[in-house]
Amino acid sequence: MGTTGTERSGEPLQFGIPLQKGALKDTSCLELTSEAGRSLPVQAFTLSSWPDGSIRWLCLKTLIPTSCNQSDFSLTLTEAGFKYQDTQKISQNNEKLSVLYGVNELLVNNDALDWQWTGQKGECFCSRLKLNDKEDKACSAKLDENWQIESTGPVTTKLSAKGWWFCSKGNRLARFSCHLNFYANGLVVVEAVIHNPRRAQHSGGLWDLGDPGSILFGGMYVETDIVGFQYFRLSLNSDQTPRSFSADQKLSLHQESSGGENWNSRNHVNAKRQVLPRYRGFRLRHGQHAPEQGFRAEPVLEARTADSIVSLSIPKFWQNFPSAFEANCSTLRAWLFPSDRRDDYELQGGERKSQRVVLGYGLPLNKLNWSHSPLVPILSRKHYEGAGAFPWFRADAKGDRLQGLIMRGVDGSQNFFQKREIIDEYGWRNFGDLFADHETLYQQPREQPFISHYNNQYDPIYGFARQFALTGDMRWHELMDDLARHVTDIDIYHTEEDRVEYNNGLFWHTDHYLDAHSATHRTFSKHNASSSTPGQTGGGPGPEHCYTTGLLYHYWITGNTDSAQAVLKLANWMRDSFESNGGLLAQLLALKKQELPNLKALVKGQATLVHRYPFTRATGNYLNTLLDAWLLTGDQEWRDQAERVIRQSIHPNDDPAQRDLLNVEISWSYLVLLTSITRYLFIKAEREEQDEHTQFAHHALVRYTRWMSQHEQPFLAQKDQLEFPNHTWTAQDIRKASLLYIASYLDAEHANEYQRKADTLLEGSFNILERSPETDYTRILVILMQNQGPQKPMAIPNLATDVGALSPSIAEMKNSLTWTTLLNRILRRLIIGLLAFSPKKEKAWLKTRLNR
């Protein structure tokens, strides 16, 4: 377990552990011990299970009981012969909910966003979550229902409340959710979320700030009463000695900007494209004294009397600027959105922001220093391999050529952390996302770099998770966690009010080789005359940009339920987008898009494949998302839908030459779909499900990989077909090589042929990328991470087993579309539309499109 020498006493810890199939079925009798043999309180729950009911990923919660200042220390998990006894006592009546750990009590009012903490000395603190409207008037909060107990145990109890903020004029302003994590040592971690559930109007498919669907507000904070306190202590950084201030004068610390060299970047504009930060870094004020200025604060604030004490911290304080602390003789405030601002805060339609406040009731500030550098538990890479935590994962991959290229992401001169500084990828809306620096490739040397955001293209969250497991390097964990939190808040369109193919979808990366301007992370801006994609000047979330596997692993590694909810939200969005199960107008639109082209082809006498789904990365992403939902929930309906998608995308009797796969610019992404099918086969193999569906996918995939081994070549060998022939295509060649390596397990007869072709592609890619300055670009590094694994030979149980000849039912299936099949599809859609017909719903469906 990595630590930086920071005071760790009382630090809460939550993390996931992968387990081998059959290793553990019961979480009730687990013991966690330190190196000294001391037993730590443990709270465990299952994140996912193997088919036999044993635990696949286990989440543990504990508290560090003693100071840990050495460079590292270890914890050991074993099955014990006893059940760890719960120490909490919970009671609830019509007015209040009480949680008691020993002498520490947390009391919440059922219908309000406030809580009261009482400690062993009888000290009592009252706190609350508050929001101001744009006129700086306090909003009122109305809960949907009483506070709920989300989870409880000997380590922590989590309480949750959801509802609406109402502005001073009585109108609904924003949704909120508030979670209180109350720990056995008295610590409280507040998770506060502000959410705009309205749709954006996005006229013309453009998504700039200033949209009528946005909301404006003036500040959000957690407030604690401290009447009669005598003085404050403030630590600006954990390595600095805390300073004392008298409580008779107001103390404030305001982080206005990141404090970096590019603190006033165009990344931080409002709807008028005015740069918002007013000065570099932070300012500290006490009474009438002249303000002090610095760059990046990681503060902890403490208020004291002779007998009482309370401390507070905001994790990622400077990164999520603006942030602020404020203290006077009666009140402490942790500002998540400070009221001292240049302009109102704008929350776009479907956008939300989650932030945390750590409250140390009865605790001195040094007990909260961990909040700025939390512990990261590290497991051995051999444990990950033995548990089958990742497909194609080899513990000895750490030193190969591909890994050497990937490590540029944290060790190179243009690593992911350094990239943040270039466009100042900080602030409450931006922090966690990756700077899409590859979009600057065709700019002039002295030209300001485009403001361009990556929005999880090719799933860097997954790549970071895999690298953390492989290397044990905490920097990869930090990148994973920061990006996952950003994606679940900002990049997903959290609304139910827009068109079905947009609601709860993932926004694309911002437009290629263009500036994002005031579109923030939402792809298309009105300030660009046209899109970089010919014929496309607007749009919204689309299935060709959906990546959920990293979010699944973030949930498994950290236990963060926001990521699990995001996986299911995106899976439902993808299913709704592809299946068009809406009313009559939705079905007529689907007929126009999907069946009318087939009808025209049949009328002309053209041969048309029966496949319903396009042979593109959109279908590959859909399949992959269905697999993630299946692994997350264990619900067989997700698996069944995945198998339907495979059967209606490819066929063992296909002639790949008919699918125009060598038309590179148009067809290259068929590789993504094939890769998703290999993942399906991997999952079925590890679950020992060898059935007709496995056989179908196996033979169909081999049909295409045989064609690949005979016809595919490096992308840049076909430069005349490429709009932007750069070394991103060289990185994509590794995707081809990975598929061919996997094919060598599936088709033993031609294994040597696959491996030779894959070796050639891989060697050629390495020789170019190891010399190219483009290799440091975000997109190339992420593609390399996404496709790591199959390059090393390994034993895959059951995957290479001969699945046998095609069953007669499959072999006799036709892969050409017939009039009968097409008419059945048309009739089915019309029946679905008529059964779901509702004038109200049809009107709403039409309205969302007319308002584009």
Buried (B, 14 or more C-beta within 10 A) or exposed (E): BBBBEBBBBBBBBBBBBBBBBEBBEEBEBBBBBBEEEEEBBBBBEBBBBBEEEBBBBBBBBBBBBEBBEEEEBEBEBEEBEEEBEBEBEBEBEEEBBBBBBEEBBBBBBBBBBBBBBBBEEEBBBBBBBBBBBBEEEBBBBBBEEBBBEEBBBBBBBBBBBBBBBBBBEEEBBBBBBBBBBBBBBBBBBBBBBBBBBBBBBBBEBBBBBEBEBBBBBBBBBBBBBBEEBBBBBBBBEBEEEBEEBEBEBBBBBBBBBBBBEBBBBBBBBBBEEEBBBBBBBBBBBBEEEEEEEBBBBBBBBBBBBEEBBBBBBBBBBBBBBBBBBBBBBEBBBBBBBBBBBEEBBBBBBBBBBBBBBBBBBBBBBBBBBBBBBBBBBBBEBEBBBBBBBBBBBBBEBBEBBBBEBBBBBBEBEBBBEBBBBBBBBBBBBBBBBBBBBBBBBEEEEEEEBBBBBBBBBBBBBBBBBBBBBBBBBBBBBBBBBBBBBBBBBBBBBBBEBBBBBBBBBBBBBBBBBBBBBBBBBBBBBBEBEEBEEEEEBBBBBBBBBBBBBBBBBBBBBBBBBBBBBBBBBBBBBBBBBBBBBBBBBBBBBBBEEBBEEBBEBBEEEEEBBBBBBBBBBBBBBBBBBBBBBBBBBBEEEBBEBBBBBBBEBBBBBBEBEEBEBBEBEEBBBBBBBBBBBBBBBBBBBBBEEBEEBBBBBBBBBBBBBBBBBEEBBBBBEBEEBBEEBBBBBBBBBBBBBBBBBBBBBBBEEBBEBBBEBBBBBBEBBBEBBEEBEBBBBBBBBBBBBBBBBBBBEBEBEBBBBEBEEBEEEBEEBEBEBEEEBBEEBBEEBBEBBEEBEEEEBBEEBEEBEEBB
